[in-house]
Amino acid sequence: MSMSDMSKGKIIFYEDKNFQGRSYESSGDCNNLSSFLSRCNSFRVEYGFFMVYDRPNFTGNQYFVRRGEFGDHMSTMGLSGGIRSCCQIPLYSGSYRMRIYERENFGGQMYEMMDDCDDIMGRYHMSDCMSCHVMDGYWMMYEQPYFRGRMMYLRPGEYRSFREMGYGGMRFRSMRRITDMM
């Protein structure tokens, strides 16, 4: 397999549990799997990192996956309705830098991070994180300390309001860089 193939990733979706039924193979983003399958209840990641979502257009509950088989885990992942879209996370080897803010629109306390943070409350005495600016790298934000609970994938860019993005009921408490060592 060439290096360019590996940078794309490869994921195979199946209509039924345990890799049964029709399948669809993707090596990148897919905003609506229903264009290819009537449902998706299992999948296999051959290589690369992906976010899978329970709604089309990269919305709804999301889950980070890497190489492995996911034959009957949908409900434990919070994806009980199956998978409706996926997004490939590019391989990245540069620096990581993100600013987190206590309030929407980059207001309140601000901290700059270049490394993982297992608990923003413990490290920064920050009770909430409601916006951020990812300058470098790809990051995951988690609802609970120590990288647990529901998560949100962040690419480089400005995120002015998690509430407006559909995460109004969530408090993000830990952040992790997405590296090839995850």
ABEGO torsion letter per residue (X at the ends): XBAAAAAAEBBBBBABBGGBEBBBBBABBBABAAAABABBABBBBABEBBBBBABBGGBEBBBBBBBEBBAAAAAAAGAAAEBABBBBBBBBABBBBBBBBABBGGBEBBBBBABBBABAAAAAGBABBABBBBABEBBBBBABBGGBEBBBBBBBEBBABAAAAGAAABBBABBBBBBAAX
